[in-house]
Amino acid sequence: MHGRQDESSACPAVLKGRCVKTTKLTDTTYAYLMILPVFLLLASVMIVPLFQTIWYSFHEYLVFEGGALSFVGLQNYRDLLLDERFFNAMKNTLLFTVITVSFQLLFGFVIAMTLHKAFAGRWIIRVAVLLPWALPTIINSLLFRWMFDANFGLINDLLLRMGIISNPVNWLISPLGANFTIYFTQTWKMSSYMGLILLAGLQSIPESLYESAKVDGAGKFRQFFSITLPLLRPSILIALIFRSLIALQVFDVVFAITQGGPGISTETMVYAIYMRTFRYTEFGPGSAYSFVLTLLILVCGMLYIRALYRKTSAMGTGV
């Protein structure tokens, strides 16, 4: 009997009368095997093109000479630091990100607070609010380009009827008007998306906290700053991460409405990359632009994630 027990323990699995040895995987090994397909997919569509872009940034790509590469070292980066167009695109990108994301957060917060309240037909309103976000950006941008048209646009017609202006405004002919148009367009489209993220955060706050605050005599104002805002900070940071990193890569709304004009007053980094790489076929400088933008996005992402980690840790420790 003991011999049979030892034999069965030495043979963990039996297949067709034969002893089959099995290898147990540790949890770590199993986890690596599970993420391996995703890692290979990401490597093929992200990591490989990234290193290829870095490689091109140190070369001059001769498109009309059979695609030959000529090593130029740091010349593309030196030219970039002397290029006023690069700094203009960087300034426009940062301004676009700061202004649009700030207003999206503001309006998104109002949307979330409104939809969080119980009222008849709330689910219908929630679906309707998401329609601007669901609309493709190109279509949305073309609609607003028509609305801001100087001759037959809806915006000028409303302002004329209200007596705010006496003559039609050509919004897209001046840098201020063109920038306002793309800021307004992007804010209108993405505020509902920001509101959706904040609404999810609001719904995760226990109602018992508000009930306890009412018992202690706290008003709506005190409840907002003592309960709602502190507990909503992780959701706010997550929303800022998503929107800021996407705003830094803005292209479609600029391409559809202004195409970087008038002049280069609305040209963003991605639009400048598009012009240098595909319009002027300057793949070396265009790759240098791309790598600098990638570094900017990585730095912003790390700062946001660090802030989110600090807020989450502070909430977990009760600080």
N, C-alpha and C positions, 0 to 999 in steps of 0.2 A: 504493500500500500504506500509505504513511504517512497518507494522507487517510482511509483506512478505519479505521485504528487510532485516529486522532483522533476520528472520528465515533462509533466504538463506545465510546470512553472518555467522550465527552460525553453518551452515551445509556446510562445504567446499566441500563435495563430496556426490553424491546420487547414490546408486546402487540398482536397482530393487525397486525403490520407498522407499528405506530405507536410512536414514542418516548414512553415514560412516565417522568416524573421521580419519583424516590423521595426521601423525606426521612428521613435517619438520625436516630434518637433517641439522645440521650446516656444513659448509665447512670442518671444522676440523674433525668432526665425519665421514663425508663421505670419507675424505682422509684416515683416519685410517682403515675404512672398506675395502677400495680398496687395501691397502698394507698388510692387514692381511693375505691373502693366501700366498703371497710371504714370509712374515715373518715366517709363520708356516713351509713353505718348507725349508727356510734357517735354521731354528731352528732344523729341523729333520736331515739335512745333514751336518750341520756345528757346531752349538752351542752345541748340545747334544754330539757329538763325542769329542769336545774340552773339555768339563767338564769331560767326561769319561777318557780322556787322563790325565788330571790333577789329577783325583782320582787315576788312576793306578800309577802315578809317585810317590805317597806316599806309595805304597805297593810293595810287592814282589808277582808276579803272578806265582803260582805254576802250570805250564801247565800239568806236568805229575802226578799231584796229584789231578786230578779232577777239575782243574781250581780254586783252593782255593786261597784266598787273605790273605796275611800276612802283617799287617801294620808295616812299618819300618820308618815312619816319614820322616825326611829330609835326610835319609841315601843315597838315590839314588843321590841327589843333591851334597852331600859331596863327594861321589865317583866320581861324574862327574867333580868336581873341581880339583881332583887329577888325572884325566885320561888324559894322554898325547894324546891319540887318539882323544879325544873330541876337544882339542885345535888345533890339526893338521887339523881336519875336518873343524873347524871354520875358520882357516887361509885359507885353500884351497877354501872354499865357498866365503869368502870375496874377495880373489884375483881373482877368476873366475868372480865374479860379476863386480868388478871394471874394470878389463882388457877388458872383452868381451863387456860390455855395453859401455865403452869409445870408442872402435873401431867401434861398431855398430852405435853409434851416429855420428862418423866421416864419415864413409862410407855411412850411411843413409842420411847425409846432402848432400854429393856429388851426390847421386842418386836423391834426391829431387830437387836439383838445376838444374840437367841435364834434368830431366823429366818435369820440369816446363817451359822449353823453348819450343817454338813452332817449330816443324819440321815435315816433312812428316813421317807418320807411327808411330806417338807418342803413340797412344793407343795400338798398337801391342807391342811396347817396354815396356810399362807399365805393360801389362799382363805378358810378358816374365820375367820381373824383379821379379814378385811375385811368380814365380814357386819355387824357393828355400824355401820360407816361407811356401808354400802350401804342400811341400813334407813332409810326416810324419817323425818325428825326428829320430825314430829308423832306418828307411830305409836310411835316410840321413847319420846317424852316421855309419852304416855298410858300406855304399859306401866309406866314407872317411877312414874308417879302412882299407879297401882294397887298397885305393889309397896311403896310407902311409905304406903299407906293405914293409918289407925290401927286399923281394925276387922278387916280381912281381908287386910292386906298381907303379902307374903312376908318383907320385912325384919324386921318385928316378930315374926313367927312364928319365924324363925331365931334372933333374939336371945333370945327367951323360952326356946326349947329349949336354947340354949347357956348359959342362966343369967346372961347379961350384964345383962338388965333383968328386973324383977319385974312390971312393968305395961306394957301397950302404950303406945308413944310416938306422940303426934299430931304428926307431923313438920311438917305444913304450917300449923299454927296459930301457930307462933312464927317471928319473923324469922330466927333462927339456923337452925332446922330447915328452913325453906323455902329459904333460900339454900344450905344444904348439899345439899338435894335437887336443885336445878337445877345446882349445880356438879358433883355426882356424876354426874348424867345426861349432861351434856355431855362430861365427861372420859371416861366409858365409851364414848361414841359416837365421839369424834374421836381417841382415842389411837392407834387402828389406822391412821388416815390419816397421822398424824404419823410413825408407825413405818414406813409405806410410803415416805415421802420419805427418811427417814434410811437405810432399807435400800438404796435406790438409791445413796445417797452411799457407803455402806460397800462396795458391790460395785464402785465405781469406784476404790477404793484398790488399787494393785498388791500382789500377794502377795509379790513380790520384796523389798519393803521390810521385811516381817515376817521373811522368811528371813534377810536381812542383819542385822537386829536380833538374831535368835537366835544368829547366828554371833558377834556382838559380846558376847553374854552378857546381853542385855536380857531381863528377865522379862515376864510378861503385864501387870503393873502399869505398868512403864516403857514398854512398847509402846503401851499405851492412851493415856497422856498425851503421848508423844513422836511418835506416828504417827497413831493413830486420831482422837483429838480434834482436833488441828490441821488435818488434811486433811478432817475432817467439818464444820468450821465453816461453809463456804459452804452446805452442805445444811441445817445447823441454822438459819442465818439465813433461808434461803428458806422453810423450814417455819414459822418464827416470823412471817414476813411474811404468809403465807397465812392462818394461824390467827388472828393478832392482828387483822388487818383485818376478818375475818369475825366474830370474837368481839365487836368493837365494834358490830356491827350486829345483835346477837342479839335475836330477837323470838319465834320459834316455840316454843322450849322454855319461855320465861316465859309465853307465852299459853296453852300447853297445860297447864301444871302449876299455876301460882300466879295467873295473870292480874294480876301486879303485887303481890299480897297476901302476907301480911296487911297491910292498909293499903296503903302504897306502898313497903314494905320491900324488895321485889324488882323494882320498876319500873325498867327500863333506858331508855336514851335513845330507842330506836326504839319501845318500847312507850309511852313518854310522848308521842312524836310521833303515834302511832296514836290515843291517847286525845284529845289536843288537837284533832287535825285531823278525825277521823272520828266520834268520839263526841260531842265538844262543838262540832263544826263551827267551830272557831277556826282558820281557815286561815292568817291572818297570824302569830300566835304559833307555830303548828305549823311554818310555813315557816322561822321564825327558829331554832327548835329544829333543824330539818333542816340548815340552813346551818352552824350551829355544829358539829354532828356531822360534816359533810363536811370542815370545816377540821381537826377533830381527826384524822380518818382520813388526810387528806393529810399532816399533820405527822408522824404515826406512820409512814406509808409512806415519807416522805422520810428520816426518821432510820434506818429499817431498811435502805433502799437505800444510803444513805451508808455505813453500817457494813459492808454487804456489799461495796461497791466498795473500801473500804479494806482489808478482809481479802483480797479477790481480788488487789488490787494488791500487797500485802505478800507474798503467796504467789508471785506472778509474779516479783517482784524478789529473792525469797529472803530477805526481811527477817524 
